[in-house]
Amino acid sequence: MLQLKALLLGGPMVGVKLTVDLVLAMFGRISWAVILERFLTRVMVGCLKWLATLSTNSIYKATVADLLKDFESRGLLKAGE
């Protein structure tokens, strides 16, 4: 009886394999290029804002604000946040 059940249901590892296949399918559908672009944009904006706060450089807050406006006009909507 157990052999028939294992034959019909595929054994105990079927649930694990199904779960792994589902997770891989979900990660495969994610557009990783978009996520990477947004992450790098946020890192770059954070670095620009940090650089503008330093007193040892010639980049001013107005310059950073102009760059952020330019990024927003080019479609990087999260750049201004």
C-alpha positions, -999 to 999 in steps of 0.1 A, spaced: 0 0 0 28 24 9 45 16 -25 13 25 -43 9 57 -24 46 66 -31 41 58 -68 10 80 -71 21 109 -49 58 108 -59 73 102 -24 81 126 4 105 148 -16 78 159 -41 67 187 -17 102 199 -13 109 199 -50 76 216 -57 84 243 -32 119 248 -47 104 250 -82 78 276 -71 105 298 -55 128 296 -85 99 305 -108 90 335 -87 126 348 -87 128 341 -124 99 365 -131 114 394 -112 130 420 -134 163 422 -116 177 450 -139 150 474 -126 157 465 -90 194 469 -95 189 503 -112 167 516 -84 191 504 -58 221 520 -75 202 552 -80 194 554 -43 230 547 -33 242 573 -57 218 599 -45 227 591 -9 264 595 -17 257 629 -35 238 642 -5 265 631 19 292 647 -3 273 679 -3 274 680 35 312 678 36 330 711 41 361 701 23 348 700 -13 334 725 -37 301 707 -44 273 727 -30 238 716 -21 224 736 -50 245 715 -74 232 683 -59 197 696 -61 202 704 -98 215 669 -104 185 653 -86 161 674 -107 179 663 -139 176 626 -127 139 631 -121 134 647 -155 151 617 -171 127 592 -155 145 583 -123 115 592 -101 130 578 -69 161 600 -72 144 629 -54 134 610 -23 
